Amino acid sequence: MAFDIAHVIPDFGDVEGETRAVRESAALFDFSFIARARVSGDGAIAILERFQPRSVGDMVDGTIRYALRLGTNDVVEADLTLWRLDGRTFEVMSGRRADIAALAALAGPGAAVVDLSDASAIFAVQGPHSLDALAPLGDRKHLAAIPYFGHAEATVAGVTCRVGRLGYTGEKGFEIVADKSDAARLRAALAQRARPAGFAAADILRIEAGFILFVNECRLGADPVALGLERLAPRAVANSPFRLVAFTAQPTPIRSPWRPEILYPPARGEIAITSACTSIALRGRTIGLGFVHTADATPGTRLRGGAGTFDHVSVDHMPLYDPAKRRPRGPWSPAATRTRP
């Protein structure tokens, strides 16, 4: 099954409160809809470099890399994370089951692919106090030592997990991967320490942080350059005349998650809006992501809002929240890393 918003919990009754919890303290997301596979063997590097365009042979054990799944003409179909466990073993995570099936089709002598999707529970604890939330359930010093885009095996609430330091919110946080048989126990323990949040909050947070959602931003056949992700596909050719930009618009109440039912390539002076939300961190401003012609991509450019969907649309800087992207990769405070009695 491909990722489908209908199959995730949209909210727990207070989208604004759930979103604020991530920006101000810590919140818990259930991302168990993500597909996951393990690739192992002497040929693992070779099939992963056929599967996606980034080099993986230079990855250090215990690190994570962001990557893209490309289709015909270098069109971006989805984004992925690649986790290196050791010299011969990797894990791949994607929002699409189709990607895991395509990876499995590349298996052969020297490289095995095991689909772990149905056996996985994946949670995210996100927010500036996520270490404080997670540490009482495990080893604070061990968890604090995990670097940004790194991972390690850890015991959380008595459950053996793989914990990665990354997230989809623009804040510090962890992703926690465990066996599905431990899901209920782990979820209950985490929910005592971090406020449960739904996908509506995740959508608002990732738009504020300028992150794509493949079911939104990959609908117009954009290549890596159009998405601003050319660093992830150095050999890809720019085929699209469009660029993804962040925008602000006249305040319009938006129920998250939002996406247009119909999406057309933009004409000059127009924006094809792919994502939009009422921003919590930016005090109720209407913001979003969308495609414009390259000539219209300069911040400050005023645009028509695509079939009259939004008024007073203006290109803004990407991302709108934390432009230097310091918050998620910053170190934990000294107080947060100290072992507590």
GUVEXRO-947044 format. One record per residue (C-alpha): residue in three letters; x, y, z; residue number from 1. Coordinates in Angstrom, 1 decimal. Layout:
> ALA, X, Y, Z, NUM
...
END
This chain:
> MET, 0.0, 0.0, 0.0, 1
> ALA, 1.3, 3.5, -0.9, 2
> PHE, 1.3, 6.2, 1.7, 3
> ASP, -2.3, 7.5, 2.1, 4
> ILE, -3.3, 10.4, 4.4, 5
> ALA, -6.5, 8.5, 5.0, 6
> HIS, -4.6, 5.8, 6.8, 7
> VAL, -2.9, 8.1, 9.4, 8
> ILE, -4.4, 9.9, 12.4, 9
> PRO, -4.9, 13.5, 11.4, 10
> ASP, -5.0, 14.9, 14.9, 11
> PHE, -5.9, 14.2, 18.5, 12
> GLY, -8.4, 17.1, 18.7, 13
> ASP, -6.1, 20.1, 19.0, 14
> VAL, -3.9, 20.6, 16.0, 15
> GLU, -2.6, 24.0, 17.2, 16
> GLY, -1.7, 22.5, 20.6, 17
> GLU, 0.0, 19.5, 19.1, 18
> THR, 2.0, 21.7, 16.8, 19
> ARG, 3.1, 24.0, 19.6, 20
> ALA, 4.2, 21.0, 21.7, 21
> VAL, 6.8, 20.3, 19.0, 22
> ARG, 8.1, 23.8, 18.9, 23
> GLU, 8.1, 24.3, 22.7, 24
> SER, 8.6, 21.0, 24.4, 25
> ALA, 8.1, 17.5, 22.8, 26
> ALA, 5.5, 15.5, 20.9, 27
> LEU, 5.0, 11.9, 19.8, 28
> PHE, 4.2, 10.9, 16.2, 29
> ASP, 3.4, 7.4, 15.0, 30
> PHE, 5.1, 7.0, 11.6, 31
> SER, 4.5, 3.2, 11.4, 32
> PHE, 3.0, 3.7, 7.9, 33
> ILE, 6.6, 4.1, 6.6, 34
> ALA, 7.9, 1.2, 4.6, 35
> ARG, 11.2, -0.4, 5.6, 36
> ALA, 13.6, -2.9, 4.2, 37
> ARG, 17.0, -4.3, 5.2, 38
> VAL, 19.7, -4.8, 2.5, 39
> SER, 22.6, -7.0, 3.4, 40
> GLY, 25.5, -8.7, 1.8, 41
> ASP, 28.7, -7.9, -0.1, 42
> GLY, 26.6, -6.5, -3.0, 43
> ALA, 24.4, -4.2, -0.8, 44
> ILE, 26.3, -1.0, -1.8, 45
> ALA, 26.0, -1.8, -5.5, 46
> ILE, 22.2, -2.4, -5.5, 47
> LEU, 21.6, 0.7, -3.3, 48
> GLU, 23.6, 2.8, -5.8, 49
> ARG, 21.5, 1.5, -8.6, 50
> PHE, 18.3, 2.1, -6.6, 51
> GLN, 19.0, 5.8, -5.9, 52
> PRO, 21.6, 8.3, -7.1, 53
> ARG, 23.6, 9.0, -3.9, 54
> SER, 26.9, 7.3, -3.1, 55
> VAL, 26.6, 5.1, -0.1, 56
> GLY, 30.0, 3.3, 0.0, 57
> ASP, 31.5, 6.3, 1.9, 58
> MET, 28.8, 6.2, 4.6, 59
> VAL, 30.1, 5.5, 8.1, 60
> ASP, 28.5, 2.8, 10.2, 61
> GLY, 25.8, 4.4, 12.4, 62
> THR, 24.9, 7.2, 10.0, 63
> ILE, 21.8, 8.1, 8.0, 64
> ARG, 21.6, 9.7, 4.6, 65
> TYR, 18.7, 11.5, 2.9, 66
> ALA, 18.1, 10.3, -0.7, 67
> LEU, 15.7, 10.4, -3.6, 68
> ARG, 14.0, 7.8, -5.8, 69
> LEU, 14.1, 8.9, -9.4, 70
> GLY, 12.0, 7.8, -12.3, 71
> THR, 12.1, 8.4, -16.1, 72
> ASN, 13.9, 11.7, -17.1, 73
> ASP, 15.2, 12.0, -13.5, 74
> VAL, 11.7, 12.9, -12.2, 75
> VAL, 11.6, 12.7, -8.4, 76
> GLU, 9.1, 10.1, -7.3, 77
> ALA, 9.8, 9.9, -3.6, 78
> ASP, 12.3, 10.7, -0.9, 79
> LEU, 14.0, 8.1, 1.3, 80
> THR, 16.3, 7.6, 4.3, 81
> LEU, 19.3, 5.2, 4.1, 82
> TRP, 20.6, 3.9, 7.4, 83
> ARG, 24.0, 2.1, 7.5, 84
> LEU, 24.2, -0.5, 10.2, 85
> ASP, 27.6, -2.0, 9.4, 86
> GLY, 29.8, -2.6, 6.4, 87
> ARG, 27.4, -5.1, 4.8, 88
> THR, 24.0, -4.0, 6.1, 89
> PHE, 21.7, -1.1, 5.4, 90
> GLU, 18.1, -0.2, 6.0, 91
> VAL, 15.9, 1.9, 3.6, 92
> MET, 12.8, 3.8, 4.7, 93
> SER, 10.2, 5.2, 2.3, 94
> GLY, 6.6, 6.4, 2.4, 95
> ARG, 5.9, 4.1, -0.6, 96
> ARG, 5.7, 0.3, -0.5, 97
> ALA, 6.4, 0.4, -4.2, 98
> ASP, 10.0, 1.6, -3.5, 99
> ILE, 10.6, -1.4, -1.2, 100
> ALA, 9.2, -3.7, -3.9, 101
> ALA, 11.5, -2.1, -6.5, 102
> LEU, 14.5, -2.5, -4.2, 103
> ALA, 13.6, -6.2, -3.6, 104
> ALA, 13.6, -6.7, -7.4, 105
> LEU, 17.3, -5.7, -7.5, 106
> ALA, 18.3, -8.4, -5.0, 107
> GLY, 20.6, -11.2, -6.3, 108
> PRO, 23.9, -13.0, -5.6, 109
> GLY, 25.6, -11.2, -2.8, 110
> ALA, 22.7, -8.9, -1.8, 111
> ALA, 19.5, -9.9, 0.1, 112
> VAL, 16.6, -7.6, 0.6, 113
> VAL, 14.1, -8.3, 3.4, 114
> ASP, 10.8, -6.3, 3.6, 115
> LEU, 10.3, -5.3, 7.3, 116
> SER, 7.4, -3.0, 6.7, 117
> ASP, 4.7, -5.2, 8.3, 118
> ALA, 7.0, -6.1, 11.2, 119
> SER, 7.9, -2.5, 12.1, 120
> ALA, 6.8, 0.2, 14.6, 121
> ILE, 8.2, 3.6, 13.9, 122
> PHE, 7.7, 6.5, 16.3, 123
> ALA, 9.2, 10.0, 16.4, 124
> VAL, 9.7, 12.1, 19.5, 125
> GLN, 10.2, 15.7, 18.3, 126
> GLY, 10.9, 19.0, 20.0, 127
> PRO, 13.6, 20.9, 21.9, 128
> HIS, 12.9, 18.8, 25.0, 129
> SER, 12.8, 15.4, 23.2, 130
> LEU, 15.9, 14.2, 25.0, 131
> ASP, 14.4, 15.0, 28.3, 132
> ALA, 11.2, 13.1, 27.2, 133
> LEU, 13.1, 10.0, 26.0, 134
> ALA, 16.0, 9.8, 28.5, 135
> PRO, 14.0, 8.5, 31.5, 136
> LEU, 13.0, 5.5, 29.4, 137
> GLY, 16.6, 4.7, 28.5, 138
> ASP, 20.2, 5.7, 28.9, 139
> ARG, 20.4, 9.5, 28.7, 140
> LYS, 24.1, 9.7, 28.0, 141
> HIS, 23.8, 7.1, 25.2, 142
> LEU, 20.9, 8.9, 23.6, 143
> ALA, 22.5, 12.3, 23.9, 144
> ALA, 25.6, 11.0, 22.1, 145
> ILE, 23.7, 10.1, 18.9, 146
> PRO, 24.8, 12.8, 16.4, 147
> TYR, 22.5, 14.5, 13.9, 148
> PHE, 21.7, 12.0, 11.1, 149
> GLY, 23.2, 9.3, 13.2, 150
> HIS, 21.7, 6.2, 14.8, 151
> ALA, 22.4, 3.6, 17.5, 152
> GLU, 20.8, 0.6, 19.1, 153
> ALA, 19.2, 1.5, 22.4, 154
> THR, 16.8, 0.2, 25.0, 155
> VAL, 13.7, 2.4, 25.4, 156
> ALA, 11.1, 1.5, 28.0, 157
> GLY, 12.6, -2.0, 28.1, 158
> VAL, 12.3, -2.4, 24.3, 159
> THR, 15.3, -2.9, 22.1, 160
> CYS, 15.1, -0.2, 19.4, 161
> ARG, 17.1, 1.5, 16.8, 162
> VAL, 17.1, 5.2, 17.5, 163
> GLY, 18.0, 7.9, 14.9, 164
> ARG, 18.6, 11.6, 15.5, 165
> LEU, 16.5, 13.2, 12.8, 166
> GLY, 12.9, 14.2, 12.1, 167
> TYR, 10.4, 15.9, 9.8, 168
> THR, 9.7, 19.0, 11.9, 169
> GLY, 12.6, 21.4, 11.9, 170
> GLU, 13.3, 20.7, 15.5, 171
> LYS, 15.7, 18.4, 17.4, 172
> GLY, 14.3, 14.9, 17.8, 173
> PHE, 14.5, 11.2, 17.5, 174
> GLU, 13.0, 8.5, 15.3, 175
> ILE, 12.6, 5.2, 17.1, 176
> VAL, 12.3, 1.9, 15.2, 177
> ALA, 11.2, -1.3, 17.0, 178
> ASP, 9.5, -4.6, 16.3, 179
> LYS, 5.7, -4.3, 15.8, 180
> SER, 5.0, -6.7, 18.6, 181
> ASP, 6.4, -4.1, 21.0, 182
> ALA, 4.4, -1.2, 19.5, 183
> ALA, 1.6, -0.9, 22.0, 184
> ARG, 4.0, -1.1, 25.0, 185
> LEU, 6.4, 1.4, 23.5, 186
> ARG, 3.7, 3.9, 22.4, 187
> ALA, 2.1, 3.9, 25.8, 188
> ALA, 5.5, 4.6, 27.5, 189
> LEU, 6.4, 7.4, 25.0, 190
> ALA, 2.9, 9.0, 25.3, 191
> GLN, 3.5, 9.4, 29.0, 192
> ARG, 6.5, 11.6, 28.2, 193
> ALA, 5.6, 13.4, 25.0, 194
> ARG, 2.2, 14.7, 23.8, 195
> PRO, 0.7, 12.6, 21.0, 196
> ALA, 0.3, 14.5, 17.8, 197
> GLY, -1.2, 13.7, 14.4, 198
> PHE, -0.3, 14.1, 10.8, 199
> ALA, -1.9, 17.6, 10.6, 200
> ALA, 0.7, 18.9, 13.0, 201
> ALA, 3.5, 17.1, 11.1, 202
> ASP, 2.3, 18.7, 7.9, 203
> ILE, 2.3, 22.2, 9.3, 204
> LEU, 5.7, 21.7, 10.8, 205
> ARG, 7.3, 20.3, 7.7, 206
> ILE, 5.9, 23.2, 5.5, 207
> GLU, 7.3, 25.7, 8.0, 208
> ALA, 10.6, 23.9, 7.7, 209
> GLY, 10.5, 23.7, 3.9, 210
> PHE, 10.4, 19.9, 3.7, 211
> ILE, 8.6, 18.2, 0.8, 212
> LEU, 5.9, 15.6, 1.1, 213
> PHE, 6.2, 13.4, -2.0, 214
> VAL, 2.4, 13.0, -2.5, 215
> ASN, 2.2, 16.8, -2.8, 216
> GLU, 5.5, 18.1, -4.2, 217
> CYS, 6.2, 15.2, -6.5, 218
> ARG, 3.0, 15.4, -8.5, 219
> LEU, 4.1, 17.8, -11.3, 220
> GLY, 7.1, 15.7, -12.5, 221
> ALA, 9.8, 17.8, -10.8, 222
> ASP, 13.4, 16.9, -11.1, 223
> PRO, 15.9, 17.3, -8.3, 224
> VAL, 17.0, 20.8, -9.4, 225
> ALA, 13.4, 22.0, -9.5, 226
> LEU, 13.0, 20.8, -5.9, 227
> GLY, 16.2, 22.4, -4.8, 228
> LEU, 17.6, 18.9, -4.0, 229
> GLU, 20.3, 18.6, -6.7, 230
> ARG, 22.9, 17.8, -4.1, 231
> LEU, 21.2, 14.4, -3.7, 232
> ALA, 21.4, 13.6, -7.4, 233
> PRO, 24.7, 15.1, -8.7, 234
> ARG, 24.4, 13.4, -12.2, 235
> ALA, 20.7, 14.4, -12.7, 236
> VAL, 19.9, 16.7, -15.6, 237
> ALA, 17.6, 19.7, -15.0, 238
> ASN, 14.6, 19.1, -17.3, 239
> SER, 12.0, 21.3, -15.6, 240
> PRO, 11.5, 25.0, -16.2, 241
> PHE, 10.0, 25.3, -12.7, 242
> ARG, 11.3, 25.8, -9.2, 243
> LEU, 9.8, 24.9, -5.8, 244
> VAL, 9.5, 28.0, -3.6, 245
> ALA, 8.0, 29.0, -0.3, 246
> PHE, 5.2, 31.6, -0.3, 247
> THR, 3.1, 33.7, 2.0, 248
> ALA, -0.5, 34.7, 1.2, 249
> GLN, -3.4, 36.7, 2.5, 250
> PRO, -4.5, 34.9, 5.7, 251
> THR, -7.0, 32.2, 4.8, 252
> PRO, -8.1, 29.5, 7.3, 253
> ILE, -6.7, 26.2, 6.2, 254
> ARG, -7.6, 22.8, 7.6, 255
> SER, -4.4, 20.7, 7.6, 256
> PRO, -3.3, 18.5, 6.0, 257
> TRP, -4.2, 20.3, 2.7, 258
> ARG, -3.4, 19.6, -0.9, 259
> PRO, -5.0, 20.6, -4.2, 260
> GLU, -7.3, 18.1, -5.8, 261
> ILE, -6.1, 19.2, -9.3, 262
> LEU, -2.7, 20.6, -10.0, 263
> TYR, -1.6, 22.2, -13.2, 264
> PRO, 1.9, 23.5, -14.3, 265
> PRO, 2.1, 27.2, -13.6, 266
> ALA, 2.0, 29.9, -16.2, 267
> ARG, 4.3, 32.8, -16.0, 268
> GLY, 3.3, 35.0, -13.1, 269
> GLU, 1.4, 32.2, -11.4, 270
> ILE, 2.2, 29.6, -8.7, 271
> ALA, 1.1, 26.0, -8.7, 272
> ILE, 0.5, 25.5, -5.0, 273
> THR, 1.3, 22.0, -3.7, 274
> SER, 1.1, 22.5, 0.1, 275
> ALA, -0.4, 25.2, 2.3, 276
> CYS, -1.2, 25.7, 6.0, 277
> THR, -2.0, 28.2, 8.6, 278
> SER, 1.3, 28.5, 10.3, 279
> ILE, 1.4, 28.2, 14.1, 280
> ALA, 5.1, 29.3, 14.6, 281
> LEU, 4.5, 32.3, 12.3, 282
> ARG, 1.5, 33.6, 14.1, 283
> GLY, -1.3, 32.4, 11.9, 284
> ARG, 0.2, 33.5, 8.6, 285
> THR, -0.9, 31.5, 5.5, 286
> ILE, 2.2, 29.9, 4.1, 287
> GLY, 3.0, 27.0, 1.7, 288
> LEU, 5.1, 25.5, -1.1, 289
> GLY, 4.5, 25.6, -4.8, 290
> PHE, 6.1, 25.7, -8.2, 291
> VAL, 6.8, 28.8, -10.3, 292
> HIS, 8.7, 29.5, -13.5, 293
> THR, 12.4, 30.0, -12.8, 294
> ALA, 12.1, 33.7, -13.7, 295
> ASP, 9.5, 34.1, -10.9, 296
> ALA, 11.4, 32.4, -8.1, 297
> THR, 13.0, 35.5, -6.6, 298
> PRO, 11.7, 36.3, -3.0, 299
> GLY, 9.3, 39.2, -3.1, 300
> THR, 7.8, 38.3, -6.5, 301
> ARG, 4.0, 38.7, -6.4, 302
> LEU, 2.0, 35.9, -8.1, 303
> ARG, -1.5, 34.8, -9.0, 304
> GLY, -2.5, 32.0, -6.7, 305
> GLY, -3.3, 29.2, -9.1, 306
> ALA, -7.0, 29.0, -10.2, 307
> GLY, -7.8, 31.7, -7.6, 308
> THR, -7.1, 29.5, -4.6, 309
> PHE, -5.1, 32.1, -2.6, 310
> ASP, -4.9, 35.9, -2.8, 311
> HIS, -1.8, 38.2, -2.4, 312
> VAL, 0.7, 35.4, -2.9, 313
> SER, 4.3, 36.4, -2.6, 314
> VAL, 7.5, 34.3, -3.0, 315
> ASP, 9.4, 34.2, 0.3, 316
> HIS, 12.7, 32.7, 1.5, 317
> MET, 12.9, 28.9, 1.9, 318
> PRO, 12.5, 27.8, 4.6, 319
> LEU, 10.2, 30.3, 6.3, 320
> TYR, 11.0, 28.9, 9.8, 321
> ASP, 14.6, 28.8, 11.1, 322
> PRO, 16.2, 29.9, 7.7, 323
> ALA, 19.7, 28.8, 8.8, 324
> LYS, 18.3, 25.3, 9.8, 325
> ARG, 20.3, 25.5, 13.1, 326
> ARG, 17.6, 24.1, 15.4, 327
> PRO, 17.5, 20.4, 14.4, 328
> ARG, 21.2, 19.9, 14.1, 329
> GLY, 22.2, 21.9, 17.2, 330
> PRO, 23.7, 20.2, 20.3, 331
> TRP, 21.7, 19.4, 23.3, 332
> SER, 22.1, 21.8, 26.2, 333
> PRO, 24.6, 20.8, 28.8, 334
> ALA, 21.7, 20.5, 31.3, 335
> ALA, 19.9, 18.1, 29.0, 336
> THR, 22.9, 15.8, 28.6, 337
> ARG, 23.6, 15.4, 32.3, 338
> THR, 22.5, 12.1, 33.9, 339
> ARG, 19.7, 12.7, 36.3, 340
> PRO, 19.3, 10.9, 39.7, 341
END
